[in-house]
Amino acid sequence: MLPAVVPADPVHDRFQQLQDEFLHQYKAIFHDKMAPRTVVIIPSLTLDREILKRVKGHFFYEERMLCLLMLLHMPRTHITYVTSVPIDPVIVDYYLHLLPGITGYHARQRITLLSCFDASPVSLTEKILARPRLIERIKSSIPSGHPAHIAFFNITDKEKELAVQLDLPLYGTDPQLNYLGSKTGSRRIFRECGILMPDGYEDVKSEAEAVHCLARLKQKNPELRKAVIKLNEGFSGEGNATFHFDDAPADAELEPWIAREMPIRLRIVAERLSYLSFFEKLEEMGGIVEAFLDGEVKSSPSVQCRINPLGEVDVVSTHDQVLDADTHQVFLGATFPAHIDYAGELGTIGKKVAYKLKEYGALGRLGVDFMSVKENGAWKHYAIEINLRKGGTTHPYLMLQFLTDGNYDAVQGRYFMHDNKQRFYFATDNLQRDCYKGLTPHDLIDIAMCNGLHYNGATEEGVVFHLISALSQYGKLGLVCIGSTAERAAAFYNKVVEVLNRECD
């Protein structure tokens, strides 16, 4: 029998050619700060719409990548930044004011801001694909002779298609490998690496399978109090649901008891996502069931790595994530770096994962999340998931690095500037109070300037705001609080809260 003929895929073929060209581009210019280049930034959150809409103000998350405007500190670099709706000039001015060693005038000559003028819930990438004239304007914004590439938030087949239409490479993983960053794919990678992870099961595709896996977990560990069902493509904890085993019966009755109790006991993290919708999503994208880790002393650290086009792997940063007190599933913010007791160890584990992903062909930034439990005076780190995208810890670290021109020492687990001084920060996307609603970007900048809520380039400490456009409608704001100690970083955050609360009384 003749082998089946695989149809040609011109999009994939051209994409591979562009990525091969990117390797040569990277070798030639990426470490030369004076080299001309253009970075096209398309901060599209091309994620599951039903889960995404549960995140308050998600529409304005396109502004999180404004930290990349700091690339303009390289005086021959041009930026094209595309958004769904226009960004208020006061916000752009706020970021350009932070540029070290570059005047605002010089930077403005090298930035092109483009918009779809479309506030619909469709992803930004899909909006651009539907606007061929906008695609041409993006192409025209790149100065003649400039090597260029695209920076996306996450990469799907839509981003791949847009890259080909723009005829530009992208710095990230081919979406054909996205399964590696799913909840199921993460557990498989951890198993290949021989890394500790919670007891659990992958490839769960129905309510009945979830019930069966919950029963097996409880039977293996009679002391287990709680388990988590996670959708493969969930993010920020919004695709998770927890199940409590309180008063569970003996083995023979366990599985039918779980089936009866599931609609009552299952606690879905995403607000207003119904029980029926959750399991429809599970059937559509698959998921996992795993034990919820208990412990009197535990934390939720993460490690961020980068795989460059040359195949070199670096540990970029570590964080201790701040999760919501209610479900312990939703990402609220992070402290940097992770605790000194284990930051170095986390880097070693994360690097092992990154090297394994490199073998599969992964590229760019990635994160590995953990749940760490302290037992008998020692920390045990359980790998939870891989994120093959720019996550919630990406933009705070980039901002720190741009502002201070330092680097993270993965062995010591500390961030050092050139004068050997250390820096710490607390970052969040979720400072939210209803009383903040109605504050415009202009109001926030005025309040910040009048109360000293800004980053001081002389002391290399202070506050940088993001998600500024979300403030008026949602009363929600993001910020990075940088300090010479963790305590000073926390003090900057507390001052912001104190001032905003006072201003809104």
ABEGO torsion letter per residue (X at the ends): XBBBBBBBBAAAAAAAAAAAAAAAAAAAAAABAABBBBBBBBABBBBBAAAAAABBGAAAAAAAAAAAAAAAABAABBBBBBBABBBBAAAAAAAAAABBGBBAAAAAAABBBBBAGBABABBAAAAAAABAAAAAAAAAABBBGBBBBBBBABBBAAAAAAAAAAGBBBBEBBAAAAAAABAAAAAAAAAAAGBBBBBEBBGBABAAAAAAAAAAAAAABAABABBBBBBAABBGGAABBBBBABGBBBAAAAAAAAAAAAAAABBBABBGBBAAAAAAAAAAAEBBBBBBBBEABBBBBBBBBBBBAAGBBBBABBBBBBBBAAAGABBAEBBOBBBAAAAAAAAAAAAAAAAAAAAAGBBEBBBBBBBBBBBGGBBBBBBABBBBBBBAAAAAAAAAAAAAGBBBBAAAGBBBBAAGBBBBBBBBAABBBAAABGBBAAAAAAAAAAAGBBBBAAAGBEBBBBGAAAAAAAGBBBBBBBBABAAAAAAAAAAAAAAAAAAAX
